[in-house]
Amino acid sequence: MKLDLILRIATKLLLPFILLFGLYVQFHGDYGPGGGFQAGVIAAAMVILYAITFGLEAAKRAVPPAVVEPMIPLGVLLFAGVGVVTMLLGDNYLAYNALDPHNPAHGQHLGILLVELGVLITVAGTMIALFYAFAGRGR
Amino acid sequence: MVLLTLLAAITVGIVRLRNLFGVVVLSGIYSFMMASVLIVLDAVDVAMTEASVGAGISTVLMLTVLFLTKSRETVPTHTPILPLIVAIVTGAALLYGTVDLPPFGAADTVVHQHVAPTYLAEALEKTSAPNVVTAVLASYRGYDTLGEVTVIFTAGIAVLMLLGGRRPRRKNDDQA
């Protein structure tokens, strides 16, 4: 276990940057390439890297399955909920203009942000949960 | 062209290798090559997805599966003649299909005439998202994206149920 000192330190150094890059991809998706799908995978990759280096149990302590699994439906609900909110505000389903009637472009911005957040939550949750399920089966 | 040749070479390698660990690594390289091809085609968003999902997550998941199974492919017991015929016929049909496709990069094809010009002209003004891909994905085609997320949700739940991740133990199980 002592032989992988370099791996452990390198992983620890990399983790925040991976998460930061994931968040950049998420919130910069309006301007550059990226969006919820990619950001979700990158965020999941961070947890998986941690699990590979420090062991599954350590990863499960840091990011418990009880948090990960509710993320899967939560993202879909957030996405669908934005549609319901726009309907309650008197517009069509997922018509983000209704979110800010005075400035439709801002409404679109907010809508896209929330929807991408929903995508991020579901994708990251699914990926991490799948990894936990596969890796947790053991021999 | 170089990239496509490398892709073909990697494919041959994947087919010929019996060591599954090597196959997983090669398919990861294949995904990165594919991402490079997509960047050459100016599809940066897709390239990013391919690199992260195809090369990253799939490789890791495949490796964890390999950890559970044997890492050498068993020698097939039946001759590959029939699968070969099916593959050749399918490939020939696909090649025949490409004959009718418009020339690569042509701007006056049907797909570029329908709604794409409207999106390109209006997206920035109406959605305030400079990246048209995001504008189309999240706003114009919001239903489709909701559908995609639902697919991921369904697939994830289904696999988790199959693998039995966290199974609450019921009292009946002990008695049975």
Chai-1 contact restraints between the chains, C-beta under 6 A:
chainA,res_idxA,chainB,res_idxB,connection_type,confidence,min_distance_angstrom,max_distance_angstrom,comment,restraint_id
A,G29,B,T134,contact,1.0,0.0,6.0,A-B,restraint_1
A,D30,B,A129,contact,1.0,0.0,6.0,A-B,restraint_2
A,D30,B,N131,contact,1.0,0.0,6.0,A-B,restraint_3
A,D30,B,T134,contact,1.0,0.0,6.0,A-B,restraint_4
A,Y31,B,P130,contact,1.0,0.0,6.0,A-B,restraint_5
A,Y31,B,N131,contact,1.0,0.0,6.0,A-B,restraint_6
A,P33,B,V44,contact,1.0,0.0,6.0,A-B,restraint_7
A,P33,B,D45,contact,1.0,0.0,6.0,A-B,restraint_8
A,P33,B,M48,contact,1.0,0.0,6.0,A-B,restraint_9
A,G35,B,T134,contact,1.0,0.0,6.0,A-B,restraint_10
A,F37,B,T49,contact,1.0,0.0,6.0,A-B,restraint_11
A,Q38,B,M48,contact,1.0,0.0,6.0,A-B,restraint_12
A,Q38,B,T49,contact,1.0,0.0,6.0,A-B,restraint_13
A,Q38,B,S52,contact,1.0,0.0,6.0,A-B,restraint_14
A,V41,B,S52,contact,1.0,0.0,6.0,A-B,restraint_15
A,V41,B,V53,contact,1.0,0.0,6.0,A-B,restraint_16
A,V41,B,I57,contact,1.0,0.0,6.0,A-B,restraint_17
A,I42,B,S52,contact,1.0,0.0,6.0,A-B,restraint_18
A,A45,B,G56,contact,1.0,0.0,6.0,A-B,restraint_19
A,I48,B,V60,contact,1.0,0.0,6.0,A-B,restraint_20
A,I72,B,F153,contact,1.0,0.0,6.0,A-B,restraint_21
A,I72,B,G156,contact,1.0,0.0,6.0,A-B,restraint_22
A,V76,B,V149,contact,1.0,0.0,6.0,A-B,restraint_23
A,V76,B,T150,contact,1.0,0.0,6.0,A-B,restraint_24
A,V76,B,F153,contact,1.0,0.0,6.0,A-B,restraint_25
A,F79,B,L146,contact,1.0,0.0,6.0,A-B,restraint_26
A,F79,B,V149,contact,1.0,0.0,6.0,A-B,restraint_27
A,L94,B,G142,contact,1.0,0.0,6.0,A-B,restraint_28
A,A105,B,S128,contact,1.0,0.0,6.0,A-B,restraint_29
A,Q108,B,T127,contact,1.0,0.0,6.0,A-B,restraint_30
A,Q108,B,S128,contact,1.0,0.0,6.0,A-B,restraint_31
A,Q108,B,S139,contact,1.0,0.0,6.0,A-B,restraint_32
A,H109,B,S128,contact,1.0,0.0,6.0,A-B,restraint_33
A,I112,B,A129,contact,1.0,0.0,6.0,A-B,restraint_34
A,I112,B,A138,contact,1.0,0.0,6.0,A-B,restraint_35
A,I112,B,S139,contact,1.0,0.0,6.0,A-B,restraint_36
A,V115,B,A138,contact,1.0,0.0,6.0,A-B,restraint_37
A,E116,B,A138,contact,1.0,0.0,6.0,A-B,restraint_38
A,V119,B,V149,contact,1.0,0.0,6.0,A-B,restraint_39
A,T122,B,V149,contact,1.0,0.0,6.0,A-B,restraint_40
A,T122,B,I152,contact,1.0,0.0,6.0,A-B,restraint_41
A,T122,B,F153,contact,1.0,0.0,6.0,A-B,restraint_42
A,T126,B,I152,contact,1.0,0.0,6.0,A-B,restraint_43
A,T126,B,G156,contact,1.0,0.0,6.0,A-B,restraint_44
A,M127,B,I57,contact,1.0,0.0,6.0,A-B,restraint_45
A,A129,B,L160,contact,1.0,0.0,6.0,A-B,restraint_46
A,L130,B,V159,contact,1.0,0.0,6.0,A-B,restraint_47
A,A133,B,L160,contact,1.0,0.0,6.0,A-B,restraint_48
A,A133,B,L163,contact,1.0,0.0,6.0,A-B,restraint_49
A,A133,B,G165,contact,1.0,0.0,6.0,A-B,restraint_50
A,F134,B,T64,contact,1.0,0.0,6.0,A-B,restraint_51
A,A135,B,T64,contact,1.0,0.0,6.0,A-B,restraint_52
A,R137,B,L68,contact,1.0,0.0,6.0,A-B,restraint_53
